[in-house]
């Protein structure tokens, strides 16, 4: 019986991944770390068989203990939390070599923004694109100043220094979109926050010239990648091998997971046009904003909308036959706007409703 220990069960990423895993494999024994009984009730409402343990990411003794018991640890909660990553490694390293544990860690392609952030260049295009297969060593040796890099290094080192006991994989999502299916938060960040800022400002916004690129993936496709990795782990490391097969775990077990990329200025135009069409704003213009204003609209807004994060997901397609099928980021603009308008209490303008222009 495969035993899983997961963090972030009520988060956007973790909740959707949990849904995918439970529905595909109800036979797995799952333990979830939750902060309190209210969070626990959210989980048990949908998944009565899940075992709960109560604590937070600083509950290192608990995390270590549960990691030792688990066959697979899925860390969905926080890409930057050093103590919890170290606790997971400590717990898995205590297992017997005959029964190695698997550590699936969540990072993020914010790790690729370091050049723009260092030079404070926001809103301009970069041609630099990373990949996780032919040039994976470039990704696993990024400078320490890169976001998430400190915890990535902990995970990578664990898969090297304890390779007989710990098999590691790092999943590095880009812009995630689409409604989640988990028991807690079901909304992503970058697009919804851009929609909210547009509604609050009354016009579209872009950082600088708006020419920066990010990859994107539907949350259900991201969860399918997590599911495939969990299934590989449940089979002891691999469900199929062939000559020259790229690594799934360890020093090269790094996974981008995009299904295309977008230019943030183009998304800003779509958001503003749709908001105007819906009668939610009075100006359809998209106005340029600087670093400070972007950061004032949402945390790290200058980087999230104005720095480049370009990557190609080759490893998952080659090794796991990952085949993303979700609808596009552009198709998520209208429902994201409607959700943010509902949350803000913004109603379509009466003139547009009367004219039949809002839909």
Order of alpha helices (4+ residues) and beta strands (2+ residues): beta-alpha-beta-alpha-beta-alpha-beta-alpha-beta-alpha-beta-alpha-alpha-beta-beta-alpha-beta-beta-alpha-beta-beta-alpha-beta-alpha-alpha-beta-alpha-alpha-alpha
